[in-house]
Amino acid sequence: MRVSMCTFLTKTPTAWGTVTIYGAVLTARDRSRITDLEKGRESRVLSLALDVTDANQIAAVVRAAHDKFGRIDVLVNNAGYGYQGSVEESEEAQIHVQFETNTFGVFAITRAVLPVMRAQRSGVISELAERPDPPRHLMLGGQIPGAALLPLARLGEIKQELV
C-alpha cells in the first residue's frame, strides 16, 4: 500500500497505541512485543524485528518498509541500551554494547534510511535521546551513558544537511 507519509520507529514502545492515519513501521528486538499494535491496521502498520547492531537486519527492514509503503518520511531513532556505571567501575563489554546500540546503531539505521529520503527529496530524522552536557560526562568518574550520546548531539546538529 502506498501512503502519503510513513514513519519508521526503532524500538517501538509497547504502549504506542495511537490510531495510525498514515503508514508506520514499528520495530523492536522482539517482534512479539509489538505485533498486537499491527492487528486491525495491517494496511497501514508494519511491525518487524530489528536489532540496530545488525547491518543485514537493518537493510532488510528498510527494504521491507520501502517495499510496503513506497517511502520513509520520518525516522525516529528510539532504540537504546541502558547501562549505568561510573567510568572506572564499568565493565568494558557492557560499554561496547552500549556504544554499539546507542551510537553506532543510530548511525547505521540513519545511513540505511538516508538514500530513501534523498531519492524522495524529503525526510525528517529524530533522535529520542537527551543531549548530554560534554564537560559533566567527561569528568573523572563520569557516567558512561552520557558518553555514548555525545556523537548523537553532533548528528542532531547536522541532520538538516543530510536530506
N, C-alpha and C positions, 0 to 999 in steps of 0.2 A: 504494500500500500504506500503510495507516495503521499507525503504530508507537506503542509506548508511550513512546518517547523519541527525540528527534532532535537530533544535534549538528551545528552548522554551523561549518566551519573556513575561515578565509580564509588563503590561501597554505599549502596542504597540503604538508608535507614529502614528498618522493618516497619516503622510506624508511618512510612510515607504512604499515605492512603488518599491523597487528593485526587479529584477527578482529572483525568488526562484528556485535554481537548486535542492536543497535538500529539506527535509521536514522542515516545520516551523509551530510552534504552536504560534498563535498570540492571546493575551488576553487583555481585557480591562474590567473595571467595567460595562460599557455599550457596549455590543457586537455590537449594531447597528452602532457604530462609526468606526468599523473596518471590517465589513462584505464585503465592496467593495474591500478590499485588497485580499480577498479569491477568488473573481469571476474570472473565467478562469484558476484558479490554484488549483481547489478543490482536485486534487490528491496529491498535494504537500503542501497545506496550510490548516490548521485547525484553525478557529477563534472561540474563546469561551469567554463567560463572566467569569470574575474572580475577586473576591474581596479577597485579600490576608489575610484578617482578618477572613475569613470564612473557618474553617477547613474542613467541609463537601464539600464545593465547591472546595477547593484545591485538596482533594483526588479524586473527580470526574474528574477534569480537567487533572490531572496527569495520571489517569487511561485511559481517552479518548485519550490522546496524545500517550501513550504507546500502546494502542489497535490499533490505526490508523497506527503508524509508526514503532512500534516494538522496539523503542529505544528513548532515550533522551541523546544527546551528549553535548549540551551546554545549560545552564540555564543562562539567562540574567535577573537579578533582577533589573527592572527599575521602578517598582511600587513605588509611593511615595505620600506623603501628605504634601503640603506646608502650613506652618503656621509660620508667623513671629511675634515675640514679645519678649520683654525682660522678664527675669525670674519673676520679681515682678509684671509685668502688664499682664502676660498671663493668659488666662482662663484655669483652671485645666482640664475641659472636652476636650478642644482643644489639650492640651498637651497629654492627654491619647490617643486621636485619632491618633495623630502624631506618638507616640511610637508604638501603635498597628499596624500601617501600615508600617512605615519606619524601625522599628526594629524587632518586633515580627513577622510581615508578612514575612519579608525576611527569618527569621529563620524557619518559618513554611513551606514555599514553598521549601526551601533548604532541610529540613528534609524529605519532601514528595518525592523529586526527587532523593535524595541520594541512596535509595535502588535500583532504576533502574540503576543508574550509577555503583554502586558496582557490581550488577549482570552482567553487560556487561564489567566490569573491565576497564572502561574508562569514562571520562566526564570532563567538564570544567564548573566552576561556576564563574559568573562575577557579581559584584555589580556596577551599574552605579550611584554611589554617590561619592561626593567629600570626601576625607579623612579629617576629622576635626582635628584641632590642639587643643588637650585637654586643655592646660592651658588657651588659649584665651576664649574657650567656657564655662569654669567652673568658670571664674572670676565673682565677684559680678556684677549683671546687664548683664550677658552674654546672648546670644541668645539661644532660645530653639532648633532651627533646628540642630545645631551642636551637641547638647547633644543626640539627637535621633540617630545620625550617629556614635557615639563613639563605640558602640558594633560592628558595621559593619567593623570598621577598624581592630579590632582583628580577626573577622571572615575571613577577607581577608588575614590575615597573616597565618592562619592555614588551609585554604581551600585546599591547596595541599595535606594535610594529610588525608582529608576526603574521597577521592575516591580511 
